Amino acid sequence: MTKLLFPALVLALMATSVFAQDARYPNQNPSPNQNQNDDNTHYGWADVLRVDPVYGVARTEVPRQECYDQQVVRSAPPQGSAAGTILGAVVGGVLGSTIGHGDGRTAATVAGAVAGGAVGNSVSASGGGEYQTTETHCRQVAAVSEQRRIMGYDVEYRYRGEVYLSRLSYDPGERLRIRVSVSPAD
């Protein structure tokens, strides 16, 4: 009796798994064009044999600022300073006072102060000219960034002994729920 019981148990388990694989499930998300009571459509489970990720390259432009230093030559406008004029007048007046005697000394002091002031103003005004400096220039550039991404999955699965291949947007795992639709061939 036990010799017959074991094969019967194995046969029952195999039959149950075949019927469970082909069990009918109500359509929980019918499409607008599909009749909800379509008796020719049912759901089942397929065993996933292989899942291969499908890669693609996504390119995006990233703006960035690029800066560099550049040497430039500038011209400074001439500027006379009051300090140069005053200092020149004092020096000219001292030198003029050493040159004459009596009333000539006063005239020489005044003439020396006027000439020294003019020379001092001229010397301080010649401080302008050209000089070299550094300027920073910036510009906007677009850098292209490339990233390798998973775009989908090629899934190989078996249903009722037949092997099928589909591209899915997700990794289904070990089992895949499938929709089976039967219609007459024309």
Buried (B, 14 or more C-beta within 10 A) or exposed (E): EEEEEEEEEEEEEEEEEEEEBBEEEEBEEEEEEEEEEEEEBBBBBBEBEEBEEEEEEEEEEEEEEEEEEEEEEEEEEEEBBEEBBBBBBBBBBEBBBEEBEEEEBEEBBBBBBBBBBBBBBBBBBEEEEEEEEEEEEEEEEEEEEEEEEEEBBEBBBBBEEEEEEBEBEEEBEEEBEBEBEEEEEE
